[in-house]
């Protein structure tokens, strides 16, 4: 019986000669088409040997299976998704989206060669950092600046260069752990500095730092922004301006890991919370570091800025080359910095900042437009507009709620998890929040140009709801 079924399997050459697979070989590499066909035939053979089938699929069915797998396999693993969560700097979704002008500059710079490390004025080797250092100094008020691939690298380099073989005091309440198990005590140990905890979890006074300097041989003071959690109630912390006086008096180095920092006062985008790099430096930090892909709204990078003597030492650290910024991120950062010279322009041109500045009224108006577009694609779908509590996210400003609006889409007989799975499985996935038997699409993080794709995703969900109703 098995032998008879095996003989009925079509030959590879015969299948590859069929019109649709010949056409597929013109779109995909021939080897990929052949390997996919062989994989399908092998699976059928294994089922025959296991007694799992009593008849062999015909050439048409085998061809259809091969074409389907080729189509599925042609999707890039890393691809665009629609962020309907209302979390602006969504760490899992790539944090800050880049604006059109940034993408235009990326295309211009990266489509050919560039002067990444070539000085056009002298015709000799140049520095990649020169493209952004002057602008960073203008924005932060620092004497000098350097950029590396992310803020984790910036923290490590700052400590490895300026605090290695020295004791560094940090408030116990600032020994943070961020995503990916990046733990401040471990990073400090790896960088070569000795951690000295001061204060308690909820209260750290200036006198705690002073005691560590005078009685425990501490010569570096490190302040760390609690970027992903809050401590409330009976609390006290020491500000940079207070630590500055102690650092000057005792000849200590004062470092500040801001985590995330604005280029200008947060009030520009309607917020009261948030750090500016300029304020941190003005208040006395010798060196500060922060992420470029958070409140700066640029691509991933870690910015280190401060006194020239300190930055020059970091620049000469052999590890700096291992952590240097790449040309894609550098081109994106240069464009974002141009806009940061004008806060109003930055809030208009940089998508993440524009999303932060969106009012509840503006969100509601956009939610009504998206609702209308969805009903055009999927008449009869249970759709309504509801209030939403959005977030900045990304380990930037914890606890800040941005009042907004969302489109609520009922899932019918599907569970919220099943509906979420449908939306995530589309060619352009739509990532949402689940509430009871509905998915919520927060419009703060959905661009106008994505409304059509979001509506199509909801139409696909409506079709799955109808299918499920029939199955039940």
N, C-alpha and C positions, 0 to 999 in steps of 0.2 A: 504493500500500500504506500509506504513512504517513498519507495523508489519510483513508483508511478507518478506521485505528486512532484517529486524532484524533477522528473523528465519534462513536466509541463511548465516548469519555470522558463520564462523567455531568456534568451542569451543576451549578454551585455551588449555585444555589437549590434544585435537587432534593435534593442531598446535605444541605443545611442543614435541609431539611424532614423528614428521616428521624428516627425516634423517638429513637435513641440520641444523635444530635448535638443534637437539640432539648433533651434532658435535660442534655447537657454544657454547653449555653449557659446553663443555669440555675445551674451550678456555677462556671463560668469566665466571664470577660468575653466577650460575644458577639464582639467584634472579635478576640480571641485565637483563638477557635474558627474564625472565618472565615479569619484569616490562616494558621492551621495547615493548614486544608483546602486553601487556595490553594497553599501551599508543597508539599504532597503531590502535587497535580495538576500543578504545574509540573515537578516531578521526573519524573513519568511522561511528560509531553510531551517533555522533554529526552531521555529514554531512547528514545522513539519516533523522534525526529529523528536520533538517533545510530545507529539500527538495533540497539539493545541488547535490544529485546523484540519478540516476534511476536504477543503478545496483551495486551489491556488488563485490569488487575485489575477485578473486579466491584465494585459498590457496597459489598457487605459487607466485602470486603478493604480497600477504601479507608477505610471508616468505622473499621475496627479499627486501621488505621495511625494515623489522626488521633487516636483515643482514647488509643492508647499514647503518642503524643508529648505529648498534653496531660497525661497522668499523669506522664511523666518530667519535663516542664517545670515541674510544680507543686512540685517539691522545692526548698526553699531551698538556695542555694549554701552558706551558712554554717549548719551544723546539728550536732546532737549526734553524737559518735562514742564508742565504747567503747574505752578505752585499755587494751589488754592487753599493753603493752610492758614494764611494770614501772618505767618512768621517771616519777617522780611529777610533777616540774615540767617536763613535756614542752613545750618552746618551740613546736613545730609544732602541738601539740594544745591550745594556749590556756593553758599553765602551770597555775596552781593552780585546781582546781575550787572552786566556792562551795557552802557548806553550806545546808541548808534554811532555817535562821533568817535567813541573809543574803538569800536569795531572797524570803522573806516580807516582810522590811523593804523590799526593792527594790520589790515589788509595791505595798506600802502607800504608799510615797513617790512612786512614779512613775505610779500610775494616775490621779493628779489633779495639782493644783498643790502646791507645797511652799515652805517658807521658805528656799530655797537662799541668796538674798541679801536676806533681809528679817528685820530684828530685831523679834521679836514683843514684846519688852519696851518698845521705844520707838516702834514703828510706823514706823520709818524704814529706809533702805537699810542692809543688813548686809554681812558678809563671808562668803563660802563657806568660808573657811579656819577660821572660828571653830567650826565643827561638830566639828572633830577636833583642833585645836591643843592644847587643854588635855590631852586624852587622850594625844596623842603626847608631850607634855612629861613626863607622868607615867610613860609606858612607857620613854622614852629617858633621862630625867634632864636633858633640855636646858632652856635658858631659854626658847626659842621654837622654833617649827617652821612649815613651810609645805609644801604638797603640790602637785605638778605632774603632768602626764599620764604620765610614765614616768621611769626613772632616767637615761636618756640626756639628757633635758631637764634633769634635776636637776644632772647633772655640768656641762653647758654653762652653765646659769644661775649656778651656784656660781663657776665660773671667770670668766665674763664680768663678774660683779658685783665679785668680790673680787680677781681677779688680772689684769684687763685692763690693758695697758700696763705690766705688771710681768714680771719673770722668775720662772718657776716650776720648781723642781727636782723631778725624778721619777727614781726608780731605773730603770735600763735594763731590768731584769727585770720591771718593772711596766707597761711600755708595751704594754698588751694590745690585742688586737682581738677583739671579740665578734661575734655573729651579725649579718648584714646589713652587714658591712664597716664597723662602728663602730670606728674606730681612734683610740686615745687621742692620738697626735701630731696627727692631723688635727683632732680636736675642740678640742684646745688652741689650735691655730692659728686656727681659726674663732672661738673665743671671745675672741681678742685678747691672749692671754698668750704669752710667748716661752718655749718649752720649753728647759730645760737638763738634759741627761741626766747622771746621776751613777752612779758604780759600774760594775759589769759585769753581764752577763746573770745570773750565778749568785751574785754576792756584792756587796752594797752595805753599807758601814759608815757609822756616824754621822759619821766623819771626812770621808767623801765629801760629805755634805750641808754640813758645816761649811765645807769648802773652797769649795763653790759659793757659800755665803752671803758669805764674807769676801773672796773673790777674783774672783767672777764676777757680783756685783751682784744675787744672788738674794734676793727678799724674801717668796716664797711657797713653802711646802713641801707637796707633794702626795703622799699615799700612796694606792696603788690596789690593791685586792684582786684577786689572780689567780683570777678566778671560774671559768675554764673550762680551766685546765691546771695541771700541777704541775711544779716544778723540784726535783729530788732529787739527792742525792750531796753534793758539796763545795759547800755553799751557806751563805749568811748574809744576813739582812735586818735592817733597823732597825725597831724597834717604835715605836708611837705615843708611848709613855711616854718613850722616849729622845729622840724628835724634839721633844717638848714642851719639855724643858729648853733645847734649842738655840733653839727658836722664842721662848721667853721672854727668853733672854739676848740674842738678836739682833733682837728686835722684829719677828718674822716671823709671817705667818698660817699656821696649820697646818690643812690640809684632808684629808679621808679619804673616798674613794669606796669604800664597803664592798661595792658590787655587790649583795650580799644580806646581810641581818642578821636574827637572831632577836630577838624581843621579850623573851626570857628565856633563861637558860642552856640550851644544847642538850641537856644531860643530861636535861632534862624529857621529851624524846622518845627517850631512849636513845642519844644521839650524844655523841661526845667532841669532834668538830670543829665549827667554826662560830663566827661573830662575833656578839656582841650589841651593839646600838647604844648601850646604856647604858654598856658597858665602854669603847667607843671614845671616848665623850664624857668619861667619868670619867678616862680616862688622858690627856686633854689636848687632843683635837682641838677646834679652834674651830668647825668645821662638818663634819658627816658627811652623806652621802646614800646612799640604798639603795632597792631595789625593794620595793613592797608586795605584788606578786603572786608573790614567791618564798617566802622563809621566814616571812613574815608571813601567807601563805596567803590574801591578799585579792585584789581586782581590780587591774588594771594601774594603777600610780601610782608616782611618784617622791617619796620623802620626804626633805626637807632639814631638818636639826635642828642646833641649836647655840647659840652665844652670841646674845643678843637683838640686839645692835648689828649683827651680821653678817646675821641673818635679816631685820631691818628694811630693810637696804640691798637685799637680794634682792627683798623684797616690793615695793619702789619701782621696780625695774628694769622698763622698758617692755616687755621681752620676756616677762616673767612672765605677762602676760595671754594671750599667744599660746600658752603652754604649760600653761595652768591645767587643773586636774582637772575632769572633767565630773560631773554630778550622779549618774549611775549608779555610777561608780567611788567617788565620795565616800560614797554611802549604804552601799556594800559595805564600804569601809574603816572607817567608823564602827562597824559591827556587829562586824567582826573585832577592832577595838581594845577593844571592851567585853569580849570574851572574853580578850584578852591580859592583862587585869588579874589573871586567875587562870590560871596556867600549866596546871593540870590540866584546867580547863574548856576552855581553848583546844585542848589535845591531843585532847579529846573532840569538840568542836563543829566545828573547822576541818578539813575532809577531808584536806588535804595533810599537816597535822601528825599526824593520826590514822594516815595511811598510813606516815609515817616511823616512828612508834612501834610499828607492827605487828611482832611477833616471828616468827621462822621457824616456830615451832609453830602460831601463829595462822594464818599463811599456809597451812600444810599442811592444817589442818582445813578452811579455806575452799576450798582446791583440791579436796579430796575431795568437798565438797558440790557444787561446780560440775561435777565429773566425773560425779557421779550424775545431775545435772540434764541434762547433755548426752546421756547414754545413754538417758534417758527420751524425749528428742526424736529421737535418732538411734541406735536400737539397732544394734549391730554395728559402729559406728564405732570405729576404733582409737584409744582414749583411755587415757591414763595420767597419773599425777602424778609430777612430777620436781622436783628442786631448781632454784632460780633465783637469779641474782645481779642484784638490782634496784639502781636508782640514784636519787639525789635529782634530778639533772639541772638544767636551766634556768640554767646558769651560776651555781650556788650554792655547792656544796661538792664540787669535783672529786676523783675518786679514792676516794670513799667507797662501799663495796659493802654493800648491805643483804641479808643472807641471807633468801631467801623461797622460794616454791614456785609452780609453774606447772602448768597442764594442757597436756599434749602431745597434739596431735591429728594422727594420721597422715593423709597426703594421698593414699595409694593410688598410682594411676598418674599422678596430677597432680604436676607439679614444685611446689616450695615457692613459687615466684614466681606460678604459675598459681593456687594455692590462695589466696595473699595477695590476688590480684586479685579473686577471687570475694568474699572477705570485705570488701574495701574498696568493692565495688560494690553493697552492700546498702542498703536504705533507712536502716537504722541501721548504719553501717559498723563493723566490728570491726578494729582495728589491732593487729597482733601482731608477734612476732619470728619469724624463720624459722631453723630449724636442720635441716640435711639435708632429708629429705622429711617434715618435720613443722612445724606452726605451734605456737608456745608462747604460751599465754595466762597471763600473770603476774597472779595474783589480787590482788596488793597494790594495783593501780591499777584494779581492777574492783569497783564497789560491789555490795553484796548485791542492791540493787534492779535491777541490770543483768544478773543471772544469767540471767533468762528470755530476754532479748534475745541474750545471748551463746550460749545453747543453741540458739536459733532460727537464729542465724548458722551454727553448726556443722551443723545439720540441712540448711541450704541448701548447705553445702560437701559434705555426704554425698551429696546428690542430684546435684551436679555430678560427683562422683567416679564414681557409678554410670553417668551419661550418658557420661562419657569412656571408661569400661570397655567400653561397648557400641560406641562409635565406633571404638575400637581393634580 
